[in-house]
């Protein structure tokens, strides 16, 4: 099997929503915010930092990044539309200096390929060619998703990328299964992060469904 033909492997993960109930209720009530990522990483390996928590504009949402991000966690950043390629690359370079290989990817919601190319060039100029760049984003209809975007990786084989999904609230196991089946029907190849704006405790159930459907 070639790299392009690698079997699709869905990797469910959360979107960090500091201050929002769907995120905060996952943690013990007395847990300091700067310990949240370490607590999350006990069970989960990837996390998406949404644009509203972009480090260059919102500061360190979880405290000093070099202390907050455990070595086992792989962090992706959602690129804000108002941040220029050069400004964003400087932020990514500073963050990479603090957390090293834990910074894995940036996802670009913009639908303009020229924007993605400019971000790619700026990251390379900043010495961050190792970062995976997902974009331009493609809106996709998915069962039980209020919004779903697929971010094809700018470098690498076709069909490799990451999802960002806002699922309908209150899904039961049958509905989660239908969402996973829709992801499988959408196709793709290789390890594919699926970042969900949902309670992190739902991820364990979702992994079970993915495993039963043969996409783990």
Secondary structure, 3 states (H helix, E strand, C coil): CCCCCCCCEEEEEEEECCCCHHHHCCCCCCCCHHHHHHHHHCCCCEEEECHHHCHHHHCCCCCCHHHHCCCCCEEEEEECCCCCHHHHHHHHHHHHHHHHHHEEEEEECCCCHHHHHHHHHHHHHCCCCCCEEEEEEEECCCCCEEEEEEEEECCCCCCCEEEEEEECCCCCHHHHHHHHHHHHHHCCCCEEEEEECCCCCHHHHHHHHHHHCCCC
